[in-house]
Amino acid sequence: MNRVAVIGVPSSAGAHGVGQERAPQSFRQAGFMELLSSLGLDVIDFGELPEVSYRPDPHHPNQQNLALVCDVIKQVTKQVNRAIFQDAKPIVIGGDCTITLGVIAGLVNQFPNLGLIYLDGGTDLNTPKDSHTGILDGMGLAHIIGKGAYEMTHIGHRYPLMDEEKILLFGYNPDSGWMDEAETKRLEVCSMIKYPLSKIRGKPEEAALKALSQLEVNVDQILVHFDIDVIDFSDFPVADVPHENGLSFSETMKTLKVFISNPKFAGLVITEFNADRDKDGTLSQKFINGIIGTLKLGHNHW
């Protein structure tokens, strides 16, 4: 029986406002735990970490709430270590994008040849040096590859947390208006596997399989980072940072099914769901049903 550990991370510490910290509870209210169990999975419920909300940090305009963010990351790492000790794949519900650092820091202790699929509407390659906002969840991937604030780049037991060659960027949209010049230049020179939206549009499963084949030859396990903003905001209006002209909800779930069905799948991180945009819980329910559908089809391949 496949075993998963659900870890709630109700934190918007790295964001630009509140709302993401309420996503884990919103998913629970939509019946996520019961639906997971109905798949025949052995589900361990790790509950939720203490709630941490965004707060203005005018004294640190280039890296807001750094201490708060680092504290959350360290707590996530401990929970992921617990999951691995119990032979469970972590399903981590955030929360802002910075929590993925904690998941990676926990996984690489056991799986040093880890790969990362970064399913995201952006690339999160800003650093405190070149960010105009100081919002750390727009810098998550930069810190994962060792660029940015020392406290975040050195938060795990190795530096950098991941090599660029073991990362797949999937679904980002260079034309969205969210990528500034420094981030674009960093993307151009990096050695990550790159699948922008233009290579995926209209053929999500085919593109996902092709991209996955490039990544899996170099890694033993694969973590999937899933930022809600990869989905077109007009189709699914709940992302913390609205991205227009992204993948449709259906295309995104088809893509996710391919990634989760891979035998090297090691865990899933869900980020950037702003529950304040979903007052009646309708979008939470739709999202949970979609995730359960991908897991239903995927877990038999692990």
C-alpha positions in Angstrom: 0.0 0.0 0.0 1.4 3.4 -1.0 1.9 5.7 1.9 1.7 9.5 1.9 2.1 12.1 4.7 0.0 15.3 4.4 1.8 18.4 5.8 -0.1 21.6 6.1 2.0 24.8 6.0 -0.3 27.8 6.6 2.2 30.5 5.9 2.1 33.7 3.8 5.3 34.9 5.4 7.1 35.1 2.0 4.2 36.7 0.1 3.0 40.2 -0.5 -0.2 39.9 1.5 -2.4 37.5 3.4 -4.7 34.7 2.2 -2.3 31.8 1.4 -2.1 30.8 5.0 -5.7 29.7 4.9 -5.3 27.3 2.0 -4.5 24.1 4.1 -7.7 24.5 6.2 -9.7 25.3 3.1 -8.6 22.0 1.5 -9.4 20.1 4.6 -12.9 21.6 4.7 -13.3 20.5 1.0 -12.7 16.9 2.1 -9.1 16.4 1.0 -8.1 13.9 3.7 -11.2 11.7 3.2 -10.8 11.7 -0.6 -7.1 10.7 -0.2 -8.0 7.8 2.0 -10.7 6.7 -0.5 -7.9 6.0 -3.1 -6.6 3.2 -1.0 -3.5 5.1 0.1 -2.1 4.8 3.5 -2.5 8.4 4.7 -0.6 9.9 7.6 -2.0 13.2 8.8 0.8 15.4 10.2 -1.6 18.2 10.8 -0.6 21.8 10.3 2.3 23.9 11.4 1.6 27.1 13.3 0.0 29.7 11.2 2.2 32.6 10.0 0.8 35.6 8.1 2.5 38.2 6.0 3.3 41.4 7.7 4.9 44.6 6.3 8.6 44.7 6.8 9.7 48.2 5.9 13.1 47.8 7.6 14.1 45.1 5.1 12.7 46.2 1.8 14.8 43.9 -0.3 14.1 40.7 1.6 10.9 41.1 3.6 10.3 38.8 6.6 13.4 36.8 6.0 13.6 35.5 9.6 9.9 34.4 9.5 10.4 32.7 6.2 13.5 30.8 7.3 11.8 29.7 10.5 8.9 28.2 8.4 11.3 26.5 6.0 13.2 24.8 8.9 9.9 23.6 10.4 8.9 22.1 7.0 12.2 20.3 6.8 11.6 18.6 10.1 8.2 17.5 9.0 9.5 16.1 5.7 12.2 14.3 7.6 9.5 12.7 9.7 7.6 11.6 6.6 10.7 10.0 5.1 11.4 8.2 8.3 7.9 6.7 8.1 8.5 5.7 4.4 5.8 8.2 3.3 5.8 10.5 0.3 5.1 14.1 1.5 2.2 16.0 0.1 2.8 19.5 1.4 0.0 22.1 1.2 1.1 25.7 1.4 1.5 28.4 1.8 3.8 30.5 -0.4 6.5 29.2 -2.7 9.4 29.5 -0.2 8.1 26.3 1.6 9.6 24.3 -1.3 13.1 25.0 0.1 12.1 23.2 3.3 10.7 20.2 1.4 13.9 19.9 -0.7 16.1 20.3 2.3 14.3 17.4 3.9 14.3 15.1 0.9 17.9 15.5 -0.2 19.1 14.2 3.2 17.7 10.8 2.1 17.7 11.3 -1.7 20.8 13.2 -2.7 20.1 12.7 -6.4 16.8 14.4 -6.3 15.2 16.1 -9.3 12.8 19.0 -9.2 9.9 19.8 -11.5 9.0 23.5 -11.1 5.4 23.8 -12.4 4.9 27.5 -12.1 3.7 30.5 -14.0 6.9 32.3 -13.2 10.5 31.3 -12.6 11.1 32.9 -9.2 14.7 33.7 -10.1 14.9 37.2 -8.5 17.3 37.8 -5.7 17.2 40.4 -2.9 19.9 42.3 -4.9 17.6 42.9 -7.9 14.1 42.5 -6.6 11.9 45.6 -6.7 9.5 44.3 -4.0 11.6 42.2 -1.6 8.9 39.5 -1.6 10.7 36.3 -1.0 8.3 33.9 -2.8 9.4 35.5 -6.0 12.9 34.4 -5.3 12.4 30.8 -4.2 14.1 29.0 -7.1 17.1 31.5 -7.1 17.7 30.4 -3.4 17.3 26.7 -4.3 20.2 27.1 -6.8 22.4 29.0 -4.4 21.7 32.7 -5.4 20.4 35.2 -2.9 20.2 35.6 0.8 22.8 33.6 2.7 20.2 32.5 5.3 18.1 30.9 2.6 20.8 29.5 0.3 22.5 27.7 3.2 19.4 26.6 5.0 19.9 22.9 4.2 22.8 20.5 4.8 24.3 21.2 1.4 25.0 24.2 -0.8 23.4 24.7 -3.2 20.3 22.7 -2.4 20.1 21.6 -6.0 22.1 21.6 -9.2 20.5 23.5 -12.1 20.8 20.4 -14.4 18.4 18.5 -12.2 15.6 21.1 -12.4 12.8 21.3 -14.9 11.1 24.6 -15.4 7.7 23.9 -16.8 4.8 26.2 -17.7 6.4 29.7 -17.2 5.2 32.5 -19.4 7.9 35.0 -20.4 5.2 37.2 -21.9 3.2 37.5 -18.7 4.8 40.8 -17.6 5.9 39.3 -14.3 9.5 38.7 -15.2 11.9 41.6 -15.0 15.2 42.1 -16.8 17.5 40.6 -14.1 15.3 37.5 -13.8 15.1 37.1 -17.6 18.9 37.3 -17.9 19.4 34.7 -15.1 17.0 32.4 -16.9 18.8 32.8 -20.2 22.2 31.7 -18.8 21.0 28.9 -16.5 21.3 25.2 -17.4 17.9 24.2 -16.1 15.6 22.3 -18.5 13.2 24.9 -19.9 9.7 24.3 -21.1 7.9 27.7 -21.4 4.2 27.9 -22.1 4.8 28.2 -25.8 6.2 24.6 -25.9 3.2 23.2 -24.0 0.2 25.0 -25.3 -2.3 22.6 -26.9 -0.2 19.5 -26.1 0.2 19.3 -22.3 0.6 15.6 -21.9 3.0 15.2 -24.9 5.1 18.1 -23.6 5.1 16.8 -20.0 6.3 13.4 -21.2 9.0 14.8 -23.3 10.2 17.1 -20.6 10.1 14.4 -18.0 12.2 12.1 -20.2 15.0 14.7 -20.2 14.9 15.1 -16.4 14.5 11.5 -15.2 17.8 10.3 -16.9 19.8 12.4 -14.5 17.9 11.8 -11.2 16.7 9.0 -8.9 13.6 10.7 -7.4 11.5 13.7 -8.4 9.7 16.3 -6.4 6.9 18.3 -8.0 6.5 22.0 -7.0 3.0 23.1 -8.1 2.3 26.8 -8.1 -1.4 27.6 -8.7 -0.4 30.6 -10.8 0.6 28.3 -13.7 -3.2 28.1 -14.4 -4.8 30.9 -16.4 -6.3 33.2 -13.8 -9.4 33.8 -16.0 -10.1 30.0 -15.9 -9.3 29.5 -12.2 -9.2 32.8 -10.3 -7.5 31.9 -7.0 -3.8 32.4 -7.5 -2.1 34.8 -5.1 -0.5 36.6 -8.1 -2.8 36.5 -11.1 -1.2 35.2 -14.3 -3.3 35.7 -17.5 -3.0 33.4 -20.6 -1.5 30.5 -18.7 -2.4 26.8 -19.0 -6.1 26.0 -18.6 -7.2 24.1 -15.5 -7.7 21.0 -17.5 -4.3 21.2 -19.2 -2.6 21.7 -15.9 -4.2 18.6 -14.4 -3.3 16.5 -17.4 0.3 17.7 -17.0 0.3 17.0 -13.3 -1.0 13.5 -13.9 2.0 12.7 -16.1 4.4 13.9 -13.4 2.7 12.2 -10.5 2.5 8.9 -12.5 6.2 8.7 -12.9 7.8 5.9 -10.7 10.4 8.3 -9.5 7.7 10.6 -8.0 8.9 11.5 -4.4 6.4 14.2 -3.3 4.2 17.1 -4.1 4.2 20.8 -2.9 1.1 22.9 -3.6 1.6 26.7 -3.3 0.0 30.1 -3.9 -3.6 29.2 -3.4 -5.1 32.3 -1.9 -8.2 31.2 0.0 -9.4 34.8 0.4 -10.3 34.6 -3.3 -12.5 31.6 -2.6 -15.0 32.7 0.0 -17.6 30.0 -0.7 -15.1 27.1 -1.1 -16.1 26.4 -4.7 -12.6 26.7 -6.1 -11.1 24.6 -3.2 -13.5 21.8 -4.0 -12.7 22.0 -7.8 -9.0 22.0 -7.1 -9.1 19.1 -4.6 -11.2 17.0 -7.0 -8.5 17.7 -9.7 -5.6 16.7 -7.5 -7.4 13.6 -6.3 -8.0 12.7 -9.9 -4.3 12.9 -10.7 -3.4 10.9 -7.7 -6.0 8.2 -8.5 -4.4 7.6 -11.9 -0.9 8.1 -10.7 -0.2 6.3 -7.5 -0.3 2.8 -9.0 2.9 3.6 -10.9 5.0 4.4 -7.8 
